[in-house]
Amino acid sequence: MSATDAASQDRGVPEPAFGFWRRSYAMLVKEFIQLRRDRVSFAMIVMIPVMQLLLFGYAINTTPRHLPTAVLIQEDSDLARSVLKALENTRYFRFTREVHSVAEFDELLQSGKVLFGVEIPRGFERAVRRGDRPALLVAADATDPVAAGSALGTLGAVVQTALAHDVHIGDPPQLPFEIRAHARYNPAAESRLNIVPGLVGTILTMTMLIFTALSVTREIERGTMESLLSMPIKPVEVMFGKIIPYVIVGFIQASLIVSIGVLLFGVPILGSVTLLALLTTLFITTNLSIGYTFSTIVQNQLQAMQMSMMFFLPSILLSGFMFPFAGMPVWAQYLGEALPLTHYIRIVRAIMLKGADPSNLQYDTIALIVLMLVAMTIAVTRFRRTLD
Amino acid sequence: MNAAPASAPDIAINVEGLSKSFGGREVVHDLSMQVKRGSIYGFLGPNGSGKTTTIRMLCGLLTPDSGEGTCLGYDIRRDADKIKRQVGYMTQRFSLYQDLSVRENLEFVARLYGLRDARSAARDMIQRIGLNGREEQLAGELSGGWKQRLALGACTLPNPRLLLLDEPTAGVDPKARRDFWNEIHALAADGLTVLVSTHYMDEAERCHEIAYIAYGHLLAHGTVDEVIAKSALSTWTVSGDDLNGLAAELAGKPGVDMVAPFGTSLHVSGRDKAALEATIAPYRDKRGWRWEDSEPSLEDVFIDLMNRSKDNFQ
């Protein structure tokens, strides 16, 4: 058969002009219509970029100031007060607690209630007058090197400037006392020591959310929900049945991440492994409950994924994982408190790097439990028992 | 099995004035029906007539906007949980888990209903529905007929007292359809009540009682004979040559409500017997056609009901 024959046979069904563009256009119109009908997705198109940008543009601060600081004053003197004032004037520190014993001082640092501690020793002023150069201890929780670093780095110079016109000690070439900065828990300021425990929580947040966020919508989209609802099962039972398998999956994942962290990155576990396992399981369950709640709210799997993203991004940015929590504005801190990752990151850093015990972690543990119960309650009430 | 607190123990379903709207459109309107215990009740009507909605209201999957009633003696509004325990519902679309095997699906159902030995219950059911050899096959890979058997097996597994079957035989071949109905009759003989919706007239005739629903209204109910008798439709069967021409000529004439070809004959029907006979009189003596005064078929009755309801409700 020659080429002309084939061409003449094709003439039976003429190819429309611009066929490629017409068909592409038809597809494009259809996609737009479907997108417009999917209101939640449509809202997300605007919400995700605007919200995230505003949120993070204002909330993130890599050189945090006004960090919560405890003061241990062993001497009440003019010089001591001047030094404290000078420290506060650097704007890096905000004195939130005044303690009177070393034990109290240590407990505050270990539980993460303060990031810094300043200790003014007994006989400080006298020693200065004598020219003994006594030591002023500034202890920092250096588990997050970013938060502690900038404050510690500029300490000497800033204090000297602040003191110069306040104390009549002339303008000596150096401070009449020594500032002994003590970076606790992570003296070498290795960021991996801080990042790896945080990663445990971040990875778990992402995987756990996705596991359950799709669970109810999948039943609806595959049509199996109709059968399921016609059988005698209660919303709570559906929820537990869908969450529990993934608690085990999450636990295996967590063990894997922690093992790699310890073996490959040399991150220590100073605290109790059992406590870590227990609270990690709680954290996993909290995330699964939240994911499950999403799946009872959304209408399809795309929306479920988008909602998980909406939750995941703030979790990374506002939980203290990437940027110092204490450096965020107060409203962002409140937002952060509502995220399970914030609490878990405190827990996991405290157990692995500071060797914290349960009494240090009460607040964050209770917060995780509360978040879990709130999510479960919403899920159970949102779960529709009928097809109405 | 629990004794139901029914006032009338021989009535399985007793509902009064059920209505349901979706988005302002009334799908079921003021529907009342009674189904006797141990009977096979056929639910007929065109697509979108409200059959599925009614069935879902009966088993608690939908809440009626108004109306009330009992299912197995339990209030359909308040006792949905108790109803679900004793009702097997087979959905129109296959709604078991496609990614579970036959055995796993049945075991899931058995466990959900709290059967003591889920494994052996599933095994027995596989035997009963003739799926042995396919236990480990994924449900999604089964053919239409096998899927339907599996679905029936799953909803009879917990020994329900009432079966609600929503177009169970749609898209199933005639042999499988016949086997299916034999099974339904066997179950009914054991005392099970069956409510089955269908499009097929031959299936309607296999039911003890039928109800016809169109545009959300229940238009007729009773035994097949009662429904035909109540229709007050007169039908003449014509056989002979050029029936197409005759059909075209008769359609729309006074007294002729419906002309429908049935194989090699033609059904000419009308509700006004006298008018119909007056109209066909001139044709009756013509050569080549044989006229016979006959019973309307169930299909004639239904098409007539549908035509009339269209006038009323659309």
Interface residues (C-beta under 8 A of the other chain):
Chain A: R222 G223 T224 M225 E226 S227 L229 S230 M231 P232 I233 K234 R385 T386 L387 D388
Chain B: R56 C59 G60 L61 L62 T63 A80 D81 K84 R85 V87 Y89 T91 R93 F94 S95 L96 Y97 Q98 V109 L112 Y113 A154
